[in-house]
Amino acid sequence: MIEIIRNWKKKRQDHKQAEHEKLLVELAEMVDKRRAELLQREREG
């Protein structure tokens, strides 16, 4: 029984971590895109 609970907790943690990593990747992509836009604007301006 304890083993089942341990496995369940681990799966939940892995899932949370995967969600977290996905959010971090999305955030990094948004920042990169924004930075590129600002650099482009500086060059044009």
mmCIF file as Biopython writes it, N, C-alpha, C and O atoms, coordinates in Angstrom:
data_model
#
loop_
_atom_site.group_PDB
_atom_site.id
_atom_site.type_symbol
_atom_site.label_atom_id
_atom_site.label_alt_id
_atom_site.label_comp_id
_atom_site.label_asym_id
_atom_site.label_entity_id
_atom_site.label_seq_id
_atom_site.pdbx_PDB_ins_code
_atom_site.Cartn_x
_atom_site.Cartn_y
_atom_site.Cartn_z
_atom_site.occupancy
_atom_site.B_iso_or_equiv
_atom_site.auth_seq_id
_atom_site.auth_asym_id
_atom_site.pdbx_PDB_model_num
ATOM 1   N N  . MET A ? 1  ? 0.828  -1.209 0.000   1.0 0.0 1  A 1 
ATOM 2   C CA . MET A ? 1  ? 0.000  0.000  0.000   1.0 0.0 1  A 1 
ATOM 3   C C  . MET A ? 1  ? 0.869  1.269  0.000   1.0 0.0 1  A 1 
ATOM 4   O O  . MET A ? 1  ? 0.626  2.202  -0.766  1.0 0.0 1  A 1 
ATOM 5   N N  . ILE A ? 2  ? 1.865  1.283  0.858   1.0 0.0 2  A 1 
ATOM 6   C CA . ILE A ? 2  ? 2.761  2.439  0.920   1.0 0.0 2  A 1 
ATOM 7   C C  . ILE A ? 2  ? 3.441  2.654  -0.427  1.0 0.0 2  A 1 
ATOM 8   O O  . ILE A ? 2  ? 3.623  3.789  -0.866  1.0 0.0 2  A 1 
ATOM 9   N N  . GLU A ? 3  ? 3.812  1.563  -1.075  1.0 0.0 3  A 1 
ATOM 10  C CA . GLU A ? 3  ? 4.485  1.643  -2.382  1.0 0.0 3  A 1 
ATOM 11  C C  . GLU A ? 3  ? 3.585  2.340  -3.410  1.0 0.0 3  A 1 
ATOM 12  O O  . GLU A ? 3  ? 4.058  3.141  -4.216  1.0 0.0 3  A 1 
ATOM 13  N N  . ILE A ? 4  ? 2.305  2.032  -3.373  1.0 0.0 4  A 1 
ATOM 14  C CA . ILE A ? 4  ? 1.348  2.650  -4.300  1.0 0.0 4  A 1 
ATOM 15  C C  . ILE A ? 4  ? 1.303  4.160  -4.070  1.0 0.0 4  A 1 
ATOM 16  O O  . ILE A ? 4  ? 1.332  4.945  -5.017  1.0 0.0 4  A 1 
ATOM 17  N N  . ILE A ? 5  ? 1.232  4.548  -2.803  1.0 0.0 5  A 1 
ATOM 18  C CA . ILE A ? 5  ? 1.190  5.972  -2.465  1.0 0.0 5  A 1 
ATOM 19  C C  . ILE A ? 5  ? 2.475  6.661  -2.903  1.0 0.0 5  A 1 
ATOM 20  O O  . ILE A ? 5  ? 2.440  7.770  -3.437  1.0 0.0 5  A 1 
ATOM 21  N N  . ARG A ? 6  ? 3.613  6.003  -2.677  1.0 0.0 6  A 1 
ATOM 22  C CA . ARG A ? 6  ? 4.904  6.571  -3.089  1.0 0.0 6  A 1 
ATOM 23  C C  . ARG A ? 6  ? 4.944  6.788  -4.595  1.0 0.0 6  A 1 
ATOM 24  O O  . ARG A ? 6  ? 5.360  7.843  -5.074  1.0 0.0 6  A 1 
ATOM 25  N N  . ASN A ? 7  ? 4.509  5.783  -5.326  1.0 0.0 7  A 1 
ATOM 26  C CA . ASN A ? 7  ? 4.495  5.890  -6.793  1.0 0.0 7  A 1 
ATOM 27  C C  . ASN A ? 7  ? 3.586  7.025  -7.249  1.0 0.0 7  A 1 
ATOM 28  O O  . ASN A ? 7  ? 3.926  7.787  -8.154  1.0 0.0 7  A 1 
ATOM 29  N N  . TRP A ? 8  ? 2.422  7.123  -6.605  1.0 0.0 8  A 1 
ATOM 30  C CA . TRP A ? 8  ? 1.464  8.165  -6.961  1.0 0.0 8  A 1 
ATOM 31  C C  . TRP A ? 8  ? 2.061  9.540  -6.706  1.0 0.0 8  A 1 
ATOM 32  O O  . TRP A ? 8  ? 1.952  10.435 -7.544  1.0 0.0 8  A 1 
ATOM 33  N N  . LYS A ? 9  ? 2.695  9.709  -5.543  1.0 0.0 9  A 1 
ATOM 34  C CA . LYS A ? 9  ? 3.318  10.993 -5.211  1.0 0.0 9  A 1 
ATOM 35  C C  . LYS A ? 9  ? 4.418  11.338 -6.202  1.0 0.0 9  A 1 
ATOM 36  O O  . LYS A ? 9  ? 4.540  12.486 -6.627  1.0 0.0 9  A 1 
ATOM 37  N N  . LYS A ? 10 ? 5.220  10.343 -6.569  1.0 0.0 10 A 1 
ATOM 38  C CA . LYS A ? 10 ? 6.322  10.575 -7.508  1.0 0.0 10 A 1 
ATOM 39  C C  . LYS A ? 10 ? 5.768  10.985 -8.873  1.0 0.0 10 A 1 
ATOM 40  O O  . LYS A ? 10 ? 6.279  11.910 -9.503  1.0 0.0 10 A 1 
ATOM 41  N N  . LYS A ? 11 ? 4.725  10.294 -9.324  1.0 0.0 11 A 1 
ATOM 42  C CA . LYS A ? 11 ? 4.115  10.642 -10.609 1.0 0.0 11 A 1 
ATOM 43  C C  . LYS A ? 11 ? 3.586  12.065 -10.579 1.0 0.0 11 A 1 
ATOM 44  O O  . LYS A ? 11 ? 3.756  12.820 -11.537 1.0 0.0 11 A 1 
ATOM 45  N N  . ARG A ? 12 ? 2.947  12.429 -9.478  1.0 0.0 12 A 1 
ATOM 46  C CA . ARG A ? 12 ? 2.411  13.783 -9.346  1.0 0.0 12 A 1 
ATOM 47  C C  . ARG A ? 12 ? 3.522  14.817 -9.385  1.0 0.0 12 A 1 
ATOM 48  O O  . ARG A ? 12 ? 3.389  15.857 -10.030 1.0 0.0 12 A 1 
ATOM 49  N N  . GLN A ? 13 ? 4.617  14.530 -8.693  1.0 0.0 13 A 1 
ATOM 50  C CA . GLN A ? 13 ? 5.760  15.444 -8.686  1.0 0.0 13 A 1 
ATOM 51  C C  . GLN A ? 13 ? 6.362  15.575 -10.077 1.0 0.0 13 A 1 
ATOM 52  O O  . GLN A ? 13 ? 6.667  16.679 -10.528 1.0 0.0 13 A 1 
ATOM 53  N N  . ASP A ? 14 ? 6.531  14.441 -10.756 1.0 0.0 14 A 1 
ATOM 54  C CA . ASP A ? 14 ? 7.083  14.461 -12.114 1.0 0.0 14 A 1 
ATOM 55  C C  . ASP A ? 14 ? 6.200  15.300 -13.029 1.0 0.0 14 A 1 
ATOM 56  O O  . ASP A ? 14 ? 6.691  16.079 -13.846 1.0 0.0 14 A 1 
ATOM 57  N N  . HIS A ? 15 ? 4.882  15.128 -12.877 1.0 0.0 15 A 1 
ATOM 58  C CA . HIS A ? 15 ? 3.935  15.871 -13.699 1.0 0.0 15 A 1 
ATOM 59  C C  . HIS A ? 15 ? 4.052  17.371 -13.421 1.0 0.0 15 A 1 
ATOM 60  O O  . HIS A ? 15 ? 4.083  18.182 -14.347 1.0 0.0 15 A 1 
ATOM 61  N N  . LYS A ? 16 ? 4.118  17.728 -12.138 1.0 0.0 16 A 1 
ATOM 62  C CA . LYS A ? 16 ? 4.261  19.135 -11.765 1.0 0.0 16 A 1 
ATOM 63  C C  . LYS A ? 16 ? 5.548  19.709 -12.328 1.0 0.0 16 A 1 
ATOM 64  O O  . LYS A ? 16 ? 5.567  20.828 -12.841 1.0 0.0 16 A 1 
ATOM 65  N N  . GLN A ? 17 ? 6.624  18.938 -12.230 1.0 0.0 17 A 1 
ATOM 66  C CA . GLN A ? 17 ? 7.924  19.402 -12.717 1.0 0.0 17 A 1 
ATOM 67  C C  . GLN A ? 17 ? 7.876  19.606 -14.231 1.0 0.0 17 A 1 
ATOM 68  O O  . GLN A ? 17 ? 8.410  20.586 -14.750 1.0 0.0 17 A 1 
ATOM 69  N N  . ALA A ? 18 ? 7.231  18.672 -14.931 1.0 0.0 18 A 1 
ATOM 70  C CA . ALA A ? 18 ? 7.115  18.785 -16.388 1.0 0.0 18 A 1 
ATOM 71  C C  . ALA A ? 18 ? 6.326  20.046 -16.757 1.0 0.0 18 A 1 
ATOM 72  O O  . ALA A ? 18 ? 6.700  20.770 -17.680 1.0 0.0 18 A 1 
ATOM 73  N N  . GLU A ? 19 ? 5.235  20.303 -16.031 1.0 0.0 19 A 1 
ATOM 74  C CA . GLU A ? 19 ? 4.434  21.507 -16.277 1.0 0.0 19 A 1 
ATOM 75  C C  . GLU A ? 19 ? 5.283  22.757 -16.053 1.0 0.0 19 A 1 
ATOM 76  O O  . GLU A ? 19 ? 5.256  23.698 -16.845 1.0 0.0 19 A 1 
ATOM 77  N N  . HIS A ? 20 ? 6.035  22.740 -14.957 1.0 0.0 20 A 1 
ATOM 78  C CA . HIS A ? 20 ? 6.887  23.866 -14.594 1.0 0.0 20 A 1 
ATOM 79  C C  . HIS A ? 20 ? 7.925  24.135 -15.682 1.0 0.0 20 A 1 
ATOM 80  O O  . HIS A ? 20 ? 8.136  25.277 -16.090 1.0 0.0 20 A 1 
ATOM 81  N N  . GLU A ? 21 ? 8.568  23.060 -16.142 1.0 0.0 21 A 1 
ATOM 82  C CA . GLU A ? 21 ? 9.591  23.201 -17.184 1.0 0.0 21 A 1 
ATOM 83  C C  . GLU A ? 21 ? 8.987  23.737 -18.472 1.0 0.0 21 A 1 
ATOM 84  O O  . GLU A ? 21 ? 9.594  24.555 -19.163 1.0 0.0 21 A 1 
ATOM 85  N N  . LYS A ? 22 ? 7.776  23.265 -18.789 1.0 0.0 22 A 1 
ATOM 86  C CA . LYS A ? 22 ? 7.097  23.734 -19.993 1.0 0.0 22 A 1 
ATOM 87  C C  . LYS A ? 22 ? 6.838  25.240 -19.901 1.0 0.0 22 A 1 
ATOM 88  O O  . LYS A ? 22 ? 7.050  25.976 -20.865 1.0 0.0 22 A 1 
ATOM 89  N N  . LEU A ? 23 ? 6.377  25.686 -18.728 1.0 0.0 23 A 1 
ATOM 90  C CA . LEU A ? 23 ? 6.131  27.114 -18.538 1.0 0.0 23 A 1 
ATOM 91  C C  . LEU A ? 23 ? 7.414  27.925 -18.668 1.0 0.0 23 A 1 
ATOM 92  O O  . LEU A ? 23 ? 7.422  28.997 -19.272 1.0 0.0 23 A 1 
ATOM 93  N N  . LEU A ? 24 ? 8.501  27.405 -18.096 1.0 0.0 24 A 1 
ATOM 94  C CA . LEU A ? 24 ? 9.781  28.112 -18.181 1.0 0.0 24 A 1 
ATOM 95  C C  . LEU A ? 24 ? 10.250 28.233 -19.628 1.0 0.0 24 A 1 
ATOM 96  O O  . LEU A ? 24 ? 10.775 29.271 -20.031 1.0 0.0 24 A 1 
ATOM 97  N N  . VAL A ? 25 ? 10.061 27.175 -20.401 1.0 0.0 25 A 1 
ATOM 98  C CA . VAL A ? 25 ? 10.459 27.199 -21.814 1.0 0.0 25 A 1 
ATOM 99  C C  . VAL A ? 25 ? 9.623  28.235 -22.572 1.0 0.0 25 A 1 
ATOM 100 O O  . VAL A ? 25 ? 10.153 29.011 -23.367 1.0 0.0 25 A 1 
ATOM 101 N N  . GLU A ? 26 ? 8.308  28.236 -22.314 1.0 0.0 26 A 1 
ATOM 102 C CA . GLU A ? 26 ? 7.437  29.211 -22.981 1.0 0.0 26 A 1 
ATOM 103 C C  . GLU A ? 26 ? 7.836  30.636 -22.625 1.0 0.0 26 A 1 
ATOM 104 O O  . GLU A ? 26 ? 7.864  31.520 -23.481 1.0 0.0 26 A 1 
ATOM 105 N N  . LEU A ? 27 ? 8.145  30.846 -21.347 1.0 0.0 27 A 1 
ATOM 106 C CA . LEU A ? 27 ? 8.557  32.170 -20.891 1.0 0.0 27 A 1 
ATOM 107 C C  . LEU A ? 27 ? 9.854  32.603 -21.570 1.0 0.0 27 A 1 
ATOM 108 O O  . LEU A ? 27 ? 9.978  33.741 -22.021 1.0 0.0 27 A 1 
ATOM 109 N N  . ALA A ? 28 ? 10.809 31.692 -21.638 1.0 0.0 28 A 1 
ATOM 110 C CA . ALA A ? 28 ? 12.095 31.992 -22.277 1.0 0.0 28 A 1 
ATOM 111 C C  . ALA A ? 28 ? 11.893 32.347 -23.749 1.0 0.0 28 A 1 
ATOM 112 O O  . ALA A ? 28 ? 12.539 33.259 -24.266 1.0 0.0 28 A 1 
ATOM 113 N N  . GLU A ? 29 ? 10.996 31.627 -24.422 1.0 0.0 29 A 1 
ATOM 114 C CA . GLU A ? 29 ? 10.723 31.910 -25.832 1.0 0.0 29 A 1 
ATOM 115 C C  . GLU A ? 29 ? 10.104 33.297 -25.999 1.0 0.0 29 A 1 
ATOM 116 O O  . GLU A ? 29 ? 10.453 34.035 -26.921 1.0 0.0 29 A 1 
ATOM 117 N N  . MET A ? 30 ? 9.176  33.647 -25.092 1.0 0.0 30 A 1 
ATOM 118 C CA . MET A ? 30 ? 8.562  34.969 -25.153 1.0 0.0 30 A 1 
ATOM 119 C C  . MET A ? 30 ? 9.606  36.062 -24.960 1.0 0.0 30 A 1 
ATOM 120 O O  . MET A ? 30 ? 9.598  37.066 -25.672 1.0 0.0 30 A 1 
ATOM 121 N N  . VAL A ? 31 ? 10.500 35.868 -23.999 1.0 0.0 31 A 1 
ATOM 122 C CA . VAL A ? 31 ? 11.550 36.852 -23.720 1.0 0.0 31 A 1 
ATOM 123 C C  . VAL A ? 31 ? 12.468 37.003 -24.931 1.0 0.0 31 A 1 
ATOM 124 O O  . VAL A ? 31 ? 12.811 38.120 -25.320 1.0 0.0 31 A 1 
ATOM 125 N N  . ASP A ? 32 ? 12.867 35.872 -25.528 1.0 0.0 32 A 1 
ATOM 126 C CA . ASP A ? 32 ? 13.737 35.919 -26.708 1.0 0.0 32 A 1 
ATOM 127 C C  . ASP A ? 32 ? 13.069 36.677 -27.853 1.0 0.0 32 A 1 
ATOM 128 O O  . ASP A ? 32 ? 13.699 37.492 -28.527 1.0 0.0 32 A 1 
ATOM 129 N N  . LYS A ? 33 ? 11.791 36.394 -28.059 1.0 0.0 33 A 1 
ATOM 130 C CA . LYS A ? 33 ? 11.052 37.043 -29.136 1.0 0.0 33 A 1 
ATOM 131 C C  . LYS A ? 33 ? 10.981 38.551 -28.901 1.0 0.0 33 A 1 
ATOM 132 O O  . LYS A ? 33 ? 11.200 39.349 -29.813 1.0 0.0 33 A 1 
ATOM 133 N N  . ARG A ? 34 ? 10.674 38.919 -27.667 1.0 0.0 34 A 1 
ATOM 134 C CA . ARG A ? 34 ? 10.577 40.341 -27.311 1.0 0.0 34 A 1 
ATOM 135 C C  . ARG A ? 34 ? 11.929 41.040 -27.483 1.0 0.0 34 A 1 
ATOM 136 O O  . ARG A ? 34 ? 12.005 42.156 -27.996 1.0 0.0 34 A 1 
ATOM 137 N N  . ARG A ? 35 ? 12.977 40.366 -27.049 1.0 0.0 35 A 1 
ATOM 138 C CA . ARG A ? 35 ? 14.327 40.940 -27.168 1.0 0.0 35 A 1 
ATOM 139 C C  . ARG A ? 35 ? 14.663 41.171 -28.641 1.0 0.0 35 A 1 
ATOM 140 O O  . ARG A ? 35 ? 15.215 42.211 -29.001 1.0 0.0 35 A 1 
ATOM 141 N N  . ALA A ? 36 ? 14.332 40.206 -29.483 1.0 0.0 36 A 1 
ATOM 142 C CA . ALA A ? 36 ? 14.605 40.326 -30.915 1.0 0.0 36 A 1 
ATOM 143 C C  . ALA A ? 36 ? 13.831 41.509 -31.506 1.0 0.0 36 A 1 
ATOM 144 O O  . ALA A ? 36 ? 14.363 42.258 -32.325 1.0 0.0 36 A 1 
ATOM 145 N N  . GLU A ? 37 ? 12.561 41.670 -31.080 1.0 0.0 37 A 1 
ATOM 146 C CA . GLU A ? 37 ? 11.757 42.790 -31.576 1.0 0.0 37 A 1 
ATOM 147 C C  . GLU A ? 37 ? 12.365 44.124 -31.172 1.0 0.0 37 A 1 
ATOM 148 O O  . GLU A ? 37 ? 12.422 45.057 -31.974 1.0 0.0 37 A 1 
ATOM 149 N N  . LEU A ? 38 ? 12.818 44.211 -29.927 1.0 0.0 38 A 1 
ATOM 150 C CA . LEU A ? 38 ? 13.412 45.463 -29.446 1.0 0.0 38 A 1 
ATOM 151 C C  . LEU A ? 38 ? 14.711 45.780 -30.179 1.0 0.0 38 A 1 
ATOM 152 O O  . LEU A ? 38 ? 14.963 46.932 -30.534 1.0 0.0 38 A 1 
ATOM 153 N N  . LEU A ? 39 ? 15.530 44.763 -30.404 1.0 0.0 39 A 1 
ATOM 154 C CA . LEU A ? 39 ? 16.781 44.966 -31.141 1.0 0.0 39 A 1 
ATOM 155 C C  . LEU A ? 39 ? 16.496 45.443 -32.561 1.0 0.0 39 A 1 
ATOM 156 O O  . LEU A ? 39 ? 17.163 46.341 -33.076 1.0 0.0 39 A 1 
ATOM 157 N N  . GLN A ? 40 ? 15.496 44.828 -33.183 1.0 0.0 40 A 1 
ATOM 158 C CA . GLN A ? 40 ? 15.112 45.202 -34.542 1.0 0.0 40 A 1 
ATOM 159 C C  . GLN A ? 40 ? 14.679 46.664 -34.574 1.0 0.0 40 A 1 
ATOM 160 O O  . GLN A ? 40 ? 15.058 47.412 -35.476 1.0 0.0 40 A 1 
ATOM 161 N N  . ARG A ? 41 ? 13.890 47.061 -33.594 1.0 0.0 41 A 1 
ATOM 162 C CA . ARG A ? 41 ? 13.404 48.432 -33.522 1.0 0.0 41 A 1 
ATOM 163 C C  . ARG A ? 41 ? 14.553 49.416 -33.339 1.0 0.0 41 A 1 
ATOM 164 O O  . ARG A ? 41 ? 14.563 50.491 -33.940 1.0 0.0 41 A 1 
ATOM 165 N N  . GLU A ? 42 ? 15.525 49.041 -32.500 1.0 0.0 42 A 1 
ATOM 166 C CA . GLU A ? 42 ? 16.694 49.903 -32.282 1.0 0.0 42 A 1 
ATOM 167 C C  . GLU A ? 42 ? 17.459 50.113 -33.580 1.0 0.0 42 A 1 
ATOM 168 O O  . GLU A ? 42 ? 17.895 51.223 -33.883 1.0 0.0 42 A 1 
ATOM 169 N N  . ARG A ? 43 ? 17.619 49.040 -34.341 1.0 0.0 43 A 1 
ATOM 170 C CA . ARG A ? 43 ? 18.350 49.124 -35.616 1.0 0.0 43 A 1 
ATOM 171 C C  . ARG A ? 43 ? 17.624 50.038 -36.593 1.0 0.0 43 A 1 
ATOM 172 O O  . ARG A ? 43 ? 18.244 50.837 -37.295 1.0 0.0 43 A 1 
ATOM 173 N N  . GLU A ? 44 ? 16.287 49.907 -36.628 1.0 0.0 44 A 1 
ATOM 174 C CA . GLU A ? 44 ? 15.492 50.700 -37.564 1.0 0.0 44 A 1 
ATOM 175 C C  . GLU A ? 44 ? 15.415 52.162 -37.129 1.0 0.0 44 A 1 
ATOM 176 O O  . GLU A ? 44 ? 15.417 53.067 -37.962 1.0 0.0 44 A 1 
ATOM 177 N N  . GLY A ? 45 ? 15.348 52.382 -35.810 1.0 0.0 45 A 1 
ATOM 178 C CA . GLY A ? 45 ? 15.165 53.731 -35.261 1.0 0.0 45 A 1 
ATOM 179 C C  . GLY A ? 45 ? 16.404 54.544 -35.359 1.0 0.0 45 A 1 
ATOM 180 O O  . GLY A ? 45 ? 16.417 55.702 -34.942 1.0 0.0 45 A 1 
#
